[in-house]
Amino acid sequence: MFIDKAKITIKSGKGGNGSVSFRREPFVPDGGPDGGDGGNGGNVIFEADENFHTLMDFHYRVKYNAENGEDGMKKKRFGKKGRDLILKVPPGTMIFDQETGHLIRDLKTHGDTCVAAKGGKGGKGNVHFKNSVRQAPNFAEAGGKAMERTVVLELKMIADVGLMGFPNVGKSTLLAAVTGAKPKIANYHFTTLTPNLGVVQFYDDSFVMADIPGIIEGAHEGQGLGLDFLRHIERTKLLIHVVDVSSAEGRDMIEDFEKINEELLKYSPKLASKPQIVAANKIDNILDEEKYNGFLEYLKERRISVFPISAAGRQGLDELLKEAMRLVAELRELPEEDDYIYFDEETADADPEFREIKVTKEDGVFVLSGGQLEKIFDSTNFNDTESLRYLYKYIEEKGAMQKMVDMGIQDEDTVRIRDFEFEYYE
């Protein structure tokens, strides 16, 4: 089964908590703190692998979790780092953040990787909180939170040249004639249900050609198979528009040519502006010479290169491939344009907002919130005076106390951090 789009939920590993421990050994007076650090949580990593050709695995399983880091231990022993979860995807897979719609990474080539969910940092053990005043800290740092997000995977096949046109115009036959690919070929519409790739070897050079399922009128709105597969020709550098010029099915070749280009324009103006040449197929079975000559004149007026061919009879293919190879070589030299908005992959700990404390007032209660604040809050031992003092000092240093004073806080007013409430006294 060919699956080219999937939505999954990924979750990195939580960081292990730092350890609260003290040396308890014979003949070692005043041993002091020796709690070790927690291990970092595992990352969720996507990796492009050329041995994969579809996103089918992600169609059946939609939740993926990396391993949590282990908690720190006594004698300054670190907790074990959580194992990374590596998810293999086909080259050409784009990873989007579901919430923002921004592109996280485009894995174009074999071996490309992307950390899509970074594991939480391991918390520091109590040995790090010892100083000249605080000789026996009875608290440690909690491990960093796991990162959970929903991502959309979208596969766009990597090809230099895309074959497009109405169903049953001979695209699959052309692909089979010029490459080693063996697509299904039959005399009915929608023979091709999935994109097919083949390598065209032309003298000392080569390029990849993709046969895309036939486009029909209304494809940009989801009619036929067009909407599902139009995305696969977005990566191509050159389009070969295959047109049936035999008139065997009573179709108007000029009208067909215009309708396909209109669908491209409605789907994506960028796609419609790609370089395009025309392969006038089935010249060995032309039933209306007047219509055919009119079509050639029509393309000539628009300065569109046309190559009369018979894919089944292997006529005119060398001229078509020679021009395609020339254009591909030129287009490879041009820088690739990228219209996507990329997601900022900086970790939360490096974000200035992560360390800020926000102060709001809800129903007379002063509410404190912030990433780093909540991390320290999770680390606080509320039965230990030194631990509470450490929390209070952080709130004061970040200006939250002054903010509450400016907002009119009075003695005995309630202050809330998460679900913990306490009274304020000056």
N, C-alpha and C positions, 0 to 999 in steps of 0.2 A: 504494500500500500504506500502510495506517495503522499506524504504529509508535509506541507511547506509552511505551516503556521501553527503555533501552539502557545498556550498561556499557562505558566506554571508559577508556583510560589516557592521561593527559596529562602532558607534561613541559615545564617552562619552560626558558628558555635559561640556560646557564652564564655567569657573569660573566667578562669578559676579564681576563687577568692583567696586573698592573702591569709596567711596563718597567724593566729595569736598563740604564741608558745614561748615558754621560758625554760632555760636550761635547768635541769634538775639532776645533777650528777654529784656523786660523792666527792668530797674534797675540792669542789669548785664553788667557793663562796661568791654570792652576788653574781650568779651566772648571767643574768640579764636576758633580754628578749632574743629569741632565735627563730622566729616564725619566717618561713620561706614564702616566696612569691607564687601566685597562681600562674598556671600556664595560659597562653593565649588561646582563644577559641579558633577553631578551624575556619578557613575561608571557603566560599563557594566560587569555584573557578570554571569558566567555560573555555574549552579548547577546541580549535578547529582541527578536524582529522579527516584526511582525504578518503579514509576507508568508510566513512559514513556519507550517505546520499539523501537521507530523508530525516524528518523530525518525528518519525513514527513512535519512538520510545517515549517521547514527551506527551504523546496523545493518550497513552494509557496510564501514565503515572504523572501526577501533577504537583506533588509536594516533595521537596528535597531538603534535608537537613545535614549540615556539617556537624562534626563532633565538638562537644564542649571541652574546654580546657579543665584540667584537674586542679583542685585546690592545693595551695601550698602546704608544706609539712614542717614539722619541727626540725631542729638542727639545720636551719636555713636551706632546706631542700626545696627545690622548685617543683611545682606541679607539672605534669606532662602536657605538652601542647596538643590541642585537639587536631585530629587529622583533617586535612583539606579535602573537600569533596570536589572532584574533577568531573565535569559533565562534558562528554564529547558531542560535538555538533559538526555538521558538514561545512566545509569552506563556503563562504557566501552567506553565513547566518548573521543576521542583524539582531541585536539584543536591545529592546526598548523597555524603559521604565513605564509600567502600566499607569501609575498615578499622574506623572507629568507628560508622558508621551515622548520624552526626550530619548535620544539614542545614547545608550551606554557605550556600546562598542560595535564595530563592524568587523567581523572576523573573516577576512577575505581570503587568506592563504593558509595552507597547511602549517600548523604549529602556532598560529596566532592564539594568544590567551587573553583572558579578561577576568579580573577579580570583581564579580558582580555583587557579592555580599561579603564584607570584611568582618572577620571574627573579632569578638570583644577582647580587649587587652586584659592580661592577667593582673589581678590586684596585688598591691605590694604588701608584704608581710609586716608584722609589727616591728621588726628590726629596723625598718626604715624610719620609724617615727620616734626613735630614741634621740634625745638631745641632752644638753647639760642640765636642763630643768626637769624634763620628763624622762626619768630613768627607767621606768617600767610601763611603757604604753600598753594598755589593755585593749587595744583595738587595732584593726588592720583594714586595708582597703578592699572593698568589694570588687569582684571582677566586672569588666565592662559588659554591657548588654549585647545580646545577639542582634544582628541586623536581619530583619525580615522584610521582604518586598515581593511584589508580584511583577514578573517580567513577561514580555511578549517576544517570542522567538519568531523571526520571519526569514525564511530562506529565499534568497534570490540567486539563481544559478549564475556562475561565472562563465561568461562566453564573450568572445570578441564580436561575433556576428550572430544576429538573430534573424530567423526566417519567420516572416509574418504573412498573413493573407487569410482569405476566407477558407472554410473547411473544404477539403477535397480538391485543392488546387495543385497539389503535388509537392508540398513541402517535405513530407517524410520521404518521398521517392528521391527528391533532390539530396537530402541528407544522406540517404543510403548510397547514392551514386558517387558522392565525393568524399565519404568518410568510411570508416569501418563499422559504423553504427548499424544496428539491425532493428529499426523501429517497425512497429506493426503497420502494414500497408494494406488497405482494402478500398473498394470502390463505394464507400458511403461516408456520410458526414460524421465528424467527430471520431474518426478512427484513432487519432492521437488524443489520449486522455491525460497524459502527463508529459512534461517537457523531456525531450531527448537531446543528449549531447553527443557530439562527435568531433574528432580532430581531423582537420583538413591538412594534408601534407602536400605542399605545393613547392616543388623543386627543393631548395635548401631551407625553406621556411615553413611555418605552420601557423594555424590559428584554430580556435575552438568555435564550433558552430552549434547553435541551439535551434531545435525545431519546436516551436511553441504551438500548443493546440489552437485550432482555427478561431479567429475572432469573427463575431457577427455584429450586426447593428444592435446597439444597446448594450454592448459588452461592458462599457464603463459603469453601467447601472446594475451589473450582475447577471445579465442575460447570457445564455449559453455557458461557455467555459471561460470567457474572456477575462472577467474580473479576477478570477483566481490565478490566472497565469500571465496577465499583462505585466505584473511586477517583475517577472523573470527576464523581460527584455529591457528593463530599466538600466541594467548594468552594461548592456552591449554597447560597443563603440560604433557599430555599423548595422543598419537594417537592410536586409534584402527582401523586398516586397514581391512575393510570388503571385502572379496573376495568370489565371487560366484564359488564354487567348483563343481557345478552340471554338468557343461559343456552343459547345456540345450540350451544355445545360441551359442554353437560352439566356444566359446572364449577360449584362452589359458591362464590359471590362472597365470602361471609364467610370461608370457609376460605382463599381466594386472598389476601384482604386480610391476614389474620393471618400467612400463610406469608411473604409479602414483607417484612412488618415484622420477623418473626423473623430473616430473613436479614440485614436491616440491623443488627439488634442484635448478631448473632453476628460480623458483619464489623467493626462499630465502634459502640459505645454512643453516641458523639458524633454519628454520622450518624443513628442511630435517634431521637435527641432533637430533630432539626431540625423546624421547623414544617411541618405537612403538611395539605393539603386533598385531598378526593377528587373526581375527575371520574368520575361514573357514566356510562360511555359506552354507545352503541348503544341509547338509549332508544326509538328508532324501530323496534326489532325485538325487544321484550321478549316472551318466550314463557311466562314464569311470573311473573305479577303478585304472587303470594303471596310468593315468594322475594325479589322485588325490594323489596316493602314491608318485609319482615323485615330486609333489609339496611339500608334507610334508618333503621329503628327502632334497629337495632344501633349505627349510627354516631351517632344522636342521643343515645343513652344515654351514649356516650363523649365527647360534646361535640366531635365532629369535623365540620367543615363539609363538606357534600356538594353538588355541583352536577350535576344531571342534564343530560347533553349528548348530541348526536349529532355527532361530528366530521365524519363523511361528509356529513351533511345540514346542517351548520353551524347546529345548534340549541343554544341556551343558552350560546353561547361568550362573549357580552358579559358576562354575570353572572360567569362563571368568571374572565375576564381582569380585570374590575374588582376582584374580591377579591384576585387575585394581585398586581395593581399596588399595591393598598393595603398589603398585607403586605410586599411588597418595599421600598416606600418607608419603612416603619417599620424594617425589618431593616437597611436601609442606614445608618441612624443609629447602630446599635449597634457598639461596637468589636469587631474580629475577634479571636477567640481563637486562640492558637497553642500547640499542645502539643509542638512539635518542639524538640529540643535543638540549638542552633546551634553549629557548629564555630568555635573561636577562630581568627580570621583574622590575629592578630598575626604579624608576620614573625619568623623564627627569631632574627634578630639582636637583636630587642627582648626576647626571652625570657631572663630571668635564668639559667635552666638552661643556655642556650647558652654563656654565659661561664664557667660553673662547670667545674672540673676534678674528675672522679671518679677516685678511687684504689681499685683492687681488687688482690687478690693471687691469682694463679693458678699453681699448681705452683711456688711459690717466687719467681715473677717479679712485680714490681710493675707493674701496667698502668695507664697514664694515658689518660683519654679525655675528650672534651668537644668541642662544636661549634667554639668559637673556637680551642681548642688545636689541633685538626686543621687549621683554616684557616691558622694561623701555621706549623704544621709543614709544610704544603704550600708555604709561601712561603720556607722556610729553605734557604739555600745552605750545604750542609754542608762546603764547601771554604773558607768564609769565617768567620773568628773572630768578627767583629762580628755576623753573622747568627746564629751559634750562641749568642752571648751574649744576643741579643734574645729567643730562644726560652727560654733558661734563666731570664732575668729574669721573663718572663711566668709560668712555672711557679712561681717563688718567690713572686711577688706574689699569686698566687691561692691561696697556702697549701698547694699540693700537696707541697712539700718537707717542711713541718712535718707533714703528714698521714702521709707515708712514715716520718718519724722516729718518730712516735707508734705506727706499726704495727711498729716494730722493724727498720727497714732498717739494714744494715751495709755497710761498705766492700766493694766488689767484688760486691755484689748486683746483679742485672740489673733494669733498668727498660725497659719497652717502650711505645712509642707507635706504634700501628698495627703494621706489620711491622718497625719499626726498633728495634733493641735496643742499649743501651749500659750500661756499668758505672757504678755510683754510687761516688763518693769524697767524703768529707766535707771 
